[in-house]
Structures are given as C-alpha cells and as structure tokens.
C-alpha cells in the first residue's frame, strides 16, 4: 500500500464504497483480510479508521452520517475478525475534509501505526 505523506503512519489502505453506501464491497474484502493479517503479525500496531464521503453529493449532515457509518462498518469488520477494539480509533470527516486529490471518492482510510 502507498504511504501517505499527510499522516505519520507507516501504512495506508483505502476501502472504497459506492455513493450513499456503507457496505464493504466484495472487491474490498481482501483489504480487510490483509489488515487483519498485518495486525496479527504486529501485535503492537494500532489503527486509525477515518470515514469520508463524496463532497459532490448530499448535504453535510447526510455526508457526516454516511462517513461515520463507513468507519463503523470497517471497525466492526476488523473486530469480527479478531482485531481488538482497543487497537482501533475511528473517526469521521464527512465531506468537508478531503485530504486526497481524488475529491469525489467515497472511502475509509485505514492508517496503521507501528
């Protein structure tokens, strides 16, 4: 995975969603498995999950809820596969914060700190 210069983390994954949706697509499921495996191999690592929404669709209130649900969905998926909740922080940035050049992307970033 590419390393982000915007975050002081060692690894950055992105899990993408369709507009208005907070269900992890089958095409994204392998990312969850990859993170779970990494976390098992690195017991001191911690995760920050940040949900985002597409700035071009929906109101701020709707996008805040969608982004929070996305972060919660990824959090729940990782916890269900054995990642301790104490090792994860979840955040929601809605659509107001767009730290990546792909403004129109619906995503949860998953930053792993060693």
PyMOL commands that set and color helices and strands:
alter all, ss='L'
color gray80, all
select helices_A, chain A and resi 26-41+60-80+85-87
alter helices_A, ss='H'
color red, helices_A
select strands_A, chain A and resi 11-16+46-52+88-94+107-113
alter strands_A, ss='S'
color yellow, strands_A
deselect
rebuild
show_as cartoon
